[in-house]
Amino acid sequence: MITLHGFAYSNYYNIVKHVLLHKGLPFEEDLQYGGDDAYLAISPVGKIPALTTEDGGHISESSVCCDYLEDAYPDVVPLYPTDPLARAKVRQLMKVSELYLELPCRRTIPFVFSNSEVPDSLKQDIRTTAERGIQAMNAMCQFGPYVLGSELTMADIYLRYVLKVVALGSERIGWDIIAEIDGLKAWEAMMADTEIARRIDADQQADGPGFFAHIKQRFGL
Ligand SMILES: N[C@@H](CCC(=O)N[C@@H](CS)C(=O)NCC(=O)O)C(=O)O
């Protein structure tokens, strides 16, 4: 059986978990918060999430895990179109949203956890990068009703959890980035209104105490 390593508070973990649930693939969860050497044998950078495949191989990096699940189980509820260009467009949206929205906003996380003010220089850096992401997302998103048209794709799942960190960062810097992308709020509400999304959100909330206890111990916060 597939094993998903990581913790439910992680937005990246939840991308892969959502894909597994959407495809209906049997899997077990192995609680890992990272930060210990043993985990490096499964995830070379020590990042959450990682997968152990049915063959016993290990893979990390969320988008790579998504691709693996599609390649290994292509006929089980496909999440990429068959046309190569359309597939690339799905991956383009995933990458753009991660690089130009999630990653800049992720830089606010230490300030979220310590409930402290983000320095103006960092706020400006975030704005410079996110403005390019917003412009690109406004050009790419279709909301028909899914992000790239009438079919739900990997991009919908990926974006849902990218936006969790964008929302956190937005709140901390006082700039609602999600509101800058036309139609994104309505899409977000639609994506939240599924059994899988509700299960993942509930699991995430339930992991809050365990995650914060780990952070406290690991970083002495
Ligand atoms: N590029 C990685 C990023 C994953 C990531 O940043 N995961 C966080 C949890 S949300 C993590 O592992 N944090 C612990 C650490 O950096 O040691 C991916 O796509 O999977």
Ligand as a Chemical Component Dictionary entry (heavy atoms), coordinates in Angstrom:
data_LIG
# 
_chem_comp.id                   LIG 
_chem_comp.type                 NON-POLYMER 
_chem_comp.pdbx_formal_charge   0 
_chem_comp.three_letter_code    LIG 
# 
loop_
_chem_comp_atom.comp_id 
_chem_comp_atom.atom_id 
_chem_comp_atom.alt_atom_id 
_chem_comp_atom.type_symbol 
_chem_comp_atom.charge 
_chem_comp_atom.model_Cartn_x 
_chem_comp_atom.model_Cartn_y 
_chem_comp_atom.model_Cartn_z 
_chem_comp_atom.pdbx_ordinal 
LIG N1  N1  N 0 9.104  22.097 -2.345 1  
LIG C1  C1  C 0 8.517  21.267 -1.320 2  
LIG C2  C2  C 0 8.130  22.150 -0.146 3  
LIG C3  C3  C 0 7.542  21.364 0.996  4  
LIG C4  C4  C 0 7.598  22.125 2.321  5  
LIG O1  O1  O 0 8.074  23.266 2.410  6  
LIG N2  N2  N 0 7.105  21.464 3.373  7  
LIG C5  C5  C 0 7.169  22.025 4.696  8  
LIG C6  C6  C 0 5.868  21.727 5.418  9  
LIG S1  S1  S 0 4.529  22.621 4.698  10 
LIG C7  C7  C 0 8.295  21.350 5.460  11 
LIG O2  O2  O 0 8.713  20.260 5.130  12 
LIG N3  N3  N 0 8.782  21.990 6.501  13 
LIG C8  C8  C 0 9.750  21.405 7.396  14 
LIG C9  C9  C 0 11.185 21.710 7.032  15 
LIG O3  O3  O 0 11.428 22.550 6.149  16 
LIG O4  O4  O 0 12.050 21.101 7.661  17 
LIG C10 C10 C 0 7.313  20.491 -1.867 18 
LIG O5  O5  O 0 6.758  20.908 -2.891 19 
LIG O6  O6  O 0 6.947  19.439 -1.326 20 
# 
loop_
_chem_comp_bond.comp_id 
_chem_comp_bond.atom_id_1 
_chem_comp_bond.atom_id_2 
_chem_comp_bond.value_order 
_chem_comp_bond.pdbx_ordinal 
LIG N1  C1  SING 1  
LIG C1  C2  SING 2  
LIG C1  C10 SING 3  
LIG C2  C3  SING 4  
LIG C3  C4  SING 5  
LIG C4  O1  DOUB 6  
LIG C4  N2  SING 7  
LIG N2  C5  SING 8  
LIG C5  C6  SING 9  
LIG C5  C7  SING 10 
LIG C6  S1  SING 11 
LIG C7  O2  DOUB 12 
LIG C7  N3  SING 13 
LIG N3  C8  SING 14 
LIG C8  C9  SING 15 
LIG C9  O3  DOUB 16 
LIG C9  O4  SING 17 
LIG C10 O5  DOUB 18 
LIG C10 O6  SING 19 
# 
